[in-house]
Amino acid sequence: MRTDLDPAELGPGPFYRLLTASIVPRPIAWVSTRSAAGVDNLAPHSFFTVACVDPPMIQFTSVGKKDSLRNVRETGEFVVSIATEPLFEQINATGTDFPADVDEFAQVGLTPEPSSRVAPPRVAESPIAFECTLHTALELGDSTVVIGRVVHAVATPDVLDGDPHDGGLPAIGKLRPLARLGRDEWSTIGEVREITRIPWREWPGHYPAPPIG
Ligand SMILES: Cc1cc2nc3c(=O)[nH]c(=O)nc-3n(C[C@H](O)[C@H](O)[C@H](O)COP(=O)(O)O)c2cc1C
């Protein structure tokens, strides 16, 4: 026995809440932008993922017409800082609907750190940031998918297990990322499990044994 749910019957609000409580956990892009008038802006976006590997691209979705989206359209630049556990309250506070001429860095007490390749600042308190130039703003109904090409990245050594030039990567226990769930719920990383993917040639019974000799 299943409950059937028709988007048209449920309506956009309830269906949105169903989607966001089902598609979980979602990582959080802390998106900084600068308006054409020079006002810095910072807002969390949990409709966020990797969009392309080569060239590296990431994407977030603006639901409705928000300051972040307007700034990206005006300037073609944004920065995604990674949302981590120690920054929980500040990340939430930057989701407040401040007017466009209010700088969230100043309101929330965060440090704007100059970026290397784009004008919007990074969040100094966040351990990893990706500087992006706008590739595509794809309008879909009431939302816009913003895809940015990553032109520079920075990481704090504290969250890495080694130098990325030698294969080092963010260590999950050091990075401690936050994620959004449904309702007003957020989550931290729980149990971490490891498993390797099975190549087709090693799948039991589905590949002829390699010739001997
Ligand atoms: C954790 C979190 C995740 C959010 N994710 C999104 C999102 O994916 N898309 C969106 O449009 N708004 C999202 N919001 C709401 C925006 O952050 C909020 O509307 C904010 O005021 C937008 O700021 P801006 O107008 O300065 O761009 C999220 C809020 C929080 C707290």
The ligand as an SDF file (V2000), in Angstrom:
LIG
                    3D

 31 33  0  0  0  0  0  0  0  0999 V2000
   20.3990   26.1450    4.7890 C   0  0  0  0  0  0  0  0  0  0  0  0
   19.6010   26.9530    3.8170 C   0  0  0  0  0  0  0  0  0  0  0  0
   19.5070   26.5330    2.4930 C   0  0  0  0  0  0  0  0  0  0  0  0
   18.8180   27.2940    1.5460 C   0  0  0  0  0  0  0  0  0  0  0  0
   18.7530   26.8650    0.2700 N   0  0  0  0  0  0  0  0  0  0  0  0
   18.1920   27.6460   -0.6810 C   0  0  0  0  0  0  0  0  0  0  0  0
   18.2360   27.2650   -2.0680 C   0  0  0  0  0  0  0  0  0  0  0  0
   18.7560   26.2100   -2.4410 O   0  0  0  0  0  0  0  0  0  0  0  0
   17.6840   28.1180   -2.9610 N   0  0  0  0  0  0  0  0  0  0  0  0
   17.1100   29.2950   -2.5960 C   0  0  0  0  0  0  0  0  0  0  0  0
   16.6250   30.0440   -3.4590 O   0  0  0  0  0  0  0  0  0  0  0  0
   17.0330   29.6700   -1.2970 N   0  0  0  0  0  0  0  0  0  0  0  0
   17.5860   28.8850   -0.3530 C   0  0  0  0  0  0  0  0  0  0  0  0
   17.5560   29.2750    0.9650 N   0  0  0  0  0  0  0  0  0  0  0  0
   16.9500   30.5400    1.3050 C   0  0  0  0  0  0  0  0  0  0  0  0
   17.8800   31.7050    0.9840 C   0  0  0  0  0  0  0  0  0  0  0  0
   19.1430   31.5580    1.6310 O   0  0  0  0  0  0  0  0  0  0  0  0
   17.2210   32.9920    1.4770 C   0  0  0  0  0  0  0  0  0  0  0  0
   16.0570   33.2210    0.6920 O   0  0  0  0  0  0  0  0  0  0  0  0
   18.1270   34.1890    1.4030 C   0  0  0  0  0  0  0  0  0  0  0  0
   17.5200   35.2830    2.0400 O   0  0  0  0  0  0  0  0  0  0  0  0
   18.4680   34.5900   -0.0140 C   0  0  0  0  0  0  0  0  0  0  0  0
   19.3570   35.6710    0.0850 O   0  0  0  0  0  0  0  0  0  0  0  0
   19.6220   36.7000   -1.0890 P   0  0  0  0  0  0  0  0  0  0  0  0
   18.3030   37.3740   -1.4180 O   0  0  0  0  0  0  0  0  0  0  0  0
   20.6010   37.6240   -0.4650 O   0  0  0  0  0  0  0  0  0  0  0  0
   20.1650   35.9330   -2.2510 O   0  0  0  0  0  0  0  0  0  0  0  0
   18.2010   28.5040    1.9440 C   0  0  0  0  0  0  0  0  0  0  0  0
   18.2710   28.9170    3.2820 C   0  0  0  0  0  0  0  0  0  0  0  0
   18.9550   28.1540    4.2090 C   0  0  0  0  0  0  0  0  0  0  0  0
   19.0450   28.6300    5.6260 C   0  0  0  0  0  0  0  0  0  0  0  0
  1  2  1  0
  2  3  1  0
  2 30  2  0
  3  4  2  0
  4  5  1  0
  4 28  1  0
  5  6  2  0
  6  7  1  0
  6 13  1  0
  7  8  2  0
  7  9  1  0
  9 10  1  0
 10 11  2  0
 10 12  1  0
 12 13  2  0
 13 14  1  0
 14 15  1  0
 14 28  1  0
 15 16  1  0
 16 17  1  0
 16 18  1  0
 18 19  1  0
 18 20  1  0
 20 21  1  0
 20 22  1  0
 22 23  1  0
 23 24  1  0
 24 25  2  0
 24 26  1  0
 24 27  1  0
 28 29  2  0
 29 30  1  0
 30 31  1  0
M  END
$$$$
